[in-house]
Amino acid sequence: MRLAGRETGNMISWQAKAAKRSLGKLIPGPDVPIEQQRSNLERMAKLPRARTATAEELHLGGVRCLQLTPTRSLSERHLLYFHGGGYVLGSPESSANWVQWLAVRANATVTLVDYRLAPEHPYPAAIDDCVAAFTALQSLVDPESIVLAGDSAGGGAALATMCRMRDEGRPLPVASVLFSPWTDLTASGDSVKTRADADPMINPDWLAGFADHYRGDLPAMHDGVSPLFADLSGLPPTLIQVGDDEVLLDDSTRLADRMRAAGVDVELDVAPDLWHVYQAFAPMLPESREGLDKAAKFMQANSPRPPMAAQTA
């Protein structure tokens, strides 16, 4: 159910209001070279961390990963995480600062996957890496303790990974959490236009360029590239969190509708007056921490069994 964020007025905290005003001034336009955009995003790695988890680099299925393990509580589940960045930007380090806050709340060990990026490595390279890491992790920890998650393009990658695993007859995660997932690279959702002026994070002009980098010679409608159009049956319980002010809002609302129609247990959490992947500002915003609290409770409710001791691959 979509919350009436645009009718309820400004319901966000003063911290969120200030952040919203600042974001548009900090994010470069789509004409900025990819290398500079990558460098700018990596600044996210400098945001404050929860300081309650250790970080270790490892490889799963030949794919570099960054693993975060809580230090003040037992690890009761395992979260495999795919970072955002339009399949062109980002790394485990650019997401680790705020994903660590989720790890602590959920009593989870988190493994962030450093999948290959476009345009150097177009589809299906990223999904191949995600599947390889997921398959390797399943041999190291209790498969019934694994939750799959991702933000933005990483949310789309998580969805595409689950569809690939299902089609190949491989075990699926016990649940998934998708933060503002980019699921439709055709940009056919109405919110791409109706939220263009409200979204301080994403310029709609970015979407076509990043989609072209990622899809290679395939049409954007391809169900591996745009998993919104895939067969969604048989997928695990899923939580979708999205801001009501983001251009990708309809990527989430339509996904929830299609998942329900396919018989999937799905929860849609639309945050009024908030933007794309607002959870990334957990060190600063109460709304971000509230979103992570909800995600952690969902993970705990759907992955109650503790994992076996993890080992590096």
C-alpha positions, -999 to +999 in steps of 0.1 A: +000+000+000+014+034-010+015+059+018+002+093+010+035+111+014+027+138-011-006+146+006+005+145+042+028+174+040+063+177+054+065+149+080+102+145+082+127+156+109+147+188+107+178+167+101+161+151+070+149+185+058+185+198+060+199+167+042+173+170+015+183+206+008+220+197+006+219+166-015+211+182-048+241+205-043+265+176-037+256+152-064+271+158-099+251+159-131+250+129-155+276+146-178+304+141-153+328+114-164+323+079-149+356+078-131+348+111-113+314+098-104+330+066-090+354+087-070+326+108-056+306+078-045+335+063-027+334+092-004+305+074+013+332+051+028+342+080+050+309+083+068+308+073+105+306+035+112+288+019+140+322+007+154+305-025+166+317-048+137+349-060+123+357-059+086+376-086+067+383-090+030+376-125+015+367-142-018+336-162-024+334-182-057+363-162-070+346-129-062+361-103-039+339-095-009+340-075+023+326-092+054+313-073+085+309-093+117+292-078+148+316-077+178+291-071+207+265-098+199+264-133+184+259-135+147+225-152+143+221-150+105+240-141+074+232-112+050+246-113+015+245-077+002+248-062-033+257-025-034+240+002-055+254+026-081+235+019-113+257-012-121+284+014-130+295+029-097+300+017-061+318-009-041+315-028-008+333+000+009+309+027-004+280+009+013+297-007+043+293+023+066+255+022+067+251-015+060+271-021+092+243-004+111+219-029+097+242-058+106+243-047+142+205-043+145+199-077+129+226-096+147+239-105+113+272-111+096+271-092+063+291-101+032+291-073+006+299-085-029+323-066-052+306-076-085+320-064-118+308-030-131+297-018-165+305-005-190+337-025-188+317-056-178+280-054-191+252-078-182+254-107-172+288-102-155+273-086-123+247-113-119+273-140-126+294-127-098+264-124-074+253-160-082+289-173-077+292-155-043+258-167-032+265-203-042+299-203-024+283-188+007+257-215+008+285-241+013+299-222+043+269-213+064+234-227+070+215-219+038+184-213+059+202-184+077+209-164+045+191-133+036+197-116+003+196-078+001+207-048-020+200-011-027+192+005-060+209-015-087+220-039-060+183-044-052+177-052-089+207-075-088+194-093-058+161-099-076+177-111-108+200-134-088+171-150-070+153-155-104+185-171-119+190-194-088+153-205-090+155-212-127+186-233-122+171-253-094+195-239-067+185-231-031+171-196-025+177-173+004+153-175+033+142-139+027+152-108+008+153-070+016+153-046-013+161-009-006+148+014-035+155-014-060+161-004-097+140-031-114+129-015-147+157-002-169+132+009-195+122+038-172+085+032-179+073+040-144+052+072-140+073+083-111+103+088-133+085+119-144+061+127-115+089+126-089+117+142-110+115+175-092+111+159-058+140+134-058+172+150-046+193+119-054+186+107-089+185+127-121+162+108-145+187+116-173+211+092-156+188+062-159+190+058-197+228+062-198+235+038-170+210+013-185+228+015-218+261+008-201+247-022-183+225-039-208+251-041-236+235-055-268+203-066-250+171-047-249+163-029-216+131-050-215+151-082-211+139-099-179+175-104-167+183-068-171+150-055-159+138-082-134+105-064-129+094-082-160+107-116-150+087-146-137+086-138-099+069-169-087+086-191-060+106-163-045+111-160-007+094-134+016+105-100+006+106-065+022+107-035-002+116-001+013+113+030-009+110+067-005+078+084-017+099+113-033+121+092-055+119+086-093+122+049-088+091+047-066+071+028-093+099+003-097+090-007-061+052-004-061+049-023-094+073-050-082+053-054-050+021-058-071+037-083-094+052-103-066+018-105-048+002-116-080+028-144-083+020-156-048+051-141-031+048-129+005+059-092+001+058-062+024+060-027+008+072+001+031+069+036+015+084+064+035+067+098+031+088+127+019+120+106+017+144+099-012+163+072-029+181+048-004+174+072+025+187+044+048+223+052+038+221+083+061+216+062+093+244+079+112+226+113+108+188+108+103+163+093+126+141+082+096+171+062+083+176+044+116+139+037+117+140+021+083+169-001+093+151-011+124+122-023+103+145-042+080+163-058+109+130-070+124+120-084+091+152-103+088+150-116+124+114-128+118+123-146+086+157-161+095+154-174+130+180-202+127+216-194+137+243-201+110+272-225+112+306-210+117+316-192+086+349-198+068+367-180+041+366-195+006 
